[in-house]
């Protein structure tokens, strides 16, 4: 995405929790009113625009990108997005285990068993675990129960959830974040068990380290967006 020169001086939050540039309300790329579900999220989006320098850099404006996605994509294509999430859950990272080496097996058990157990207990979603990488469809009961949890997310929550799911490779981990059942740091560690094992044994070059750091920054921004977009607490 290309940059463009900054064309405004002042950024403000409107009474309707929209964003105004020099007093003019912003719209999404699809011309919807850019209105946020909470004051905290509106302030965060406004801060992104206020922090831009002489050039606007859309690629680093994660909150704005997710808000636009919620309003333009999720709101219009909710059913198809929910189907994509269930397809993801049907081959979730945490349900596919290795049988060697022993150290990695133990790392996966410690990190991933609590995720599967949580889905079974809290969502009544009986996900099954298998060894190897050959696809094994999940029970319909698990996908149905998980689908109910996904349908309970607002459009803004689902926008962040979807990004977290793709970053972590796990719809189950993303749902734990959405339900405030797992801290971001623990979720990141759980999602990177295999990668961390490889790093421990083979190291990490500068290019791979830079990619990982950028991915972590996006992950943490998505977690914060999710927290700010949440309309009701869980627990």
N, C-alpha and C positions, 0 to 999 in steps of 0.2 A: 504494500500500500504506500503510495507516494505521500510526501509531506506537502504542506502548503503554508504560506506565510500567515502569521497571526493577523486577524482582521478586526479584533475587538480589544477593548481595554478592561472593561468591568465584567465580572461574573457574579451572578446572584441566584439565590433560590427563591422561587415565587411562592405565593401563598398556597398554590395547588401542588407544591412539591415538584415543580418543573424547574428547568434551568434556563436562565436568561443571559444572553450576551449583549451587553450594552442596552439592556432593557427589552430585548427582543427574544421571545420564547423560542427555545430550540425545538427542532423536530428530528425524528429519526430519518434514516435514509429513505424509508418508505412513506415519509411525510406524516407519521403519527406524532401526536404530542408527546414529547419526552417528559413523562411524569413518573416519579419514583414512589414506591410503596411506603417509604419511611423517611423521616427527616435525616436520619443518620446516613442513609444511602444517597439522598439528594446532596447532602454536604460533601460526601466523598466524590461524587461525580463532578460537582462544581469545583472541587479542589483540583481535580485532574486538569480541567480547562484553565483554571487560574495559574497552575504551575507551568504551563507551556511557555516556552521562550519566544523568540522571533519566528520560529517555525512550529507548526502544529504537527505532532508525531503520533498519528493514530495507533501505531503498533504498540505503544506503551500505555495506552489509555484503556486498561482492562475493564474498569468499571463501566465506562461509556460503551465499550464494545458489548459487554454482557447485557446492559440495559437495552441497547438497540436490538440485540438478539431476542430478548424476552418479549419486546413489543412487536417486532416485525416478523420474527420466525416462529417462536413458540406459540404466541397467541393465534397465529394463522394456521399452524401445522401441528397442533398439539397431539392429535391422534397418531400421526406417523412418527413423531419423536418418541412417544411412549412405546410404540412398537420397536423402535430402534433400541431403546433401553432394555426391553425384555430380551431382544436378540443378544444383546451384550451379556445380560445376566445368565443367559442360557449356556454361555461358555466362559463364565467368569474366571478371572485369574486365580482366585483363592481356592477354586474347586479342582484345580489340576496340579498334582504333586509329582515330584521326582521320587525315585526309589534309591538314589545314590547321588553324591557321596553322603555319608551319614551326617556330616555337619550341616549340609544344606537341607537335608530331610528334617533335622531338628529345628533349624531356623524357620522353615515353612510351617511346621507344626505349631511352634510358639506364636508366630505372627498371625497365621491364618485360621487356626482352629477357633479362636475367640470370635472371629468375624462370622464364620459359618454358624457357630453356636448362637450368636446374637440374632442372626436372621431367623433361626429356628424358634428361638424363645420369644423374641419381641415382635416379630412379624408373622409368626406361625407359618414360616416359609421353609419347608424341609429340603433345603439344598443338599445334594449329595456330592461327595468327594471321590475322585478317582486318580489312579496313578497313570502317568504318561500324558501324551498330548492328543491322543485320538478323541475326537468329540464324542461326548456322552450327553444326550439330551437330559435336561433336568425334569423332575416330576412336574406335571401340570399344576399340582397343588402349590408347589414352590413358586412357579412363575405367576400364578393367579394371585397369590398373597402378596408377592412383591409388586405386581402391577397395581394393586390397591394402594400400596404405600406410595408409589410413583404418582398416581392420580391425585393424591392428597397434597402434592407440592403445588405452590402457586407458580405462575409463569416465570416470575423472577427467580424463584428458588430452583425451578427446573433448568433454567438457563445455566446457572452456576453448577448445579448437580451434573449436567451433561458434560461440561468442561472438566470437572473433577473426575468424572468417570473415565473420560478418554486419557487424561493425564496419568491416572493411577492404573488404568487397565482393569478396574473393578467397579461394577455397579454396586456391589455389596458394601465396599469401603466407602463409596460416595454416599450411600444411604445412611451409613453410620454417622458420617459428617453432617448430613442433613438433619438427622435426629439428635444431634449433639451427644452421640454415644461414644465418640472417639475424638481425641484432640488432634489437631492438624499434624503435629509432629509425629504422633504415633501412627497416623494414617499414612504419612509419607514413608515412614520406615517400613510399614507393612507392605506397601505397594512396591518397594524396591529391595525386597529380600534377595531375589536372584541377582540383581545388579550389584548390590552391596557385597554379596559373596564373591562375584567376579572381581570387583575392585580390590577386595581384601587379598586376593591371590595373584592378580595380574596388574594391579595399579590402574591409573587413569591418566590419559594424556591431556594436554592443555585444551585441545578442541572439545573433547568429550566432557571435560570439567566445565567448560563455558556453557555447553548445551544443558548440562544438568543444572547449573546454577540458574539459567534462564527459565528452565522448566519449574524449578522450585519457586522462583519469584512469582511466576504465573499461578502456580498452585496456591500459594499463600494469599495472593490477591483474590482468587476465586473463593477461598475459604472466608475471607473477610466480607466479600460481597454477599455470600450466602448468609452470614450472620446478620448483616445489616438489612438484608431483604426479608428476613424471617418475620412473619406477621404474628406468630404465636409461639410460645416456648413449648418444648417437649419435656416430658418427665412426669 
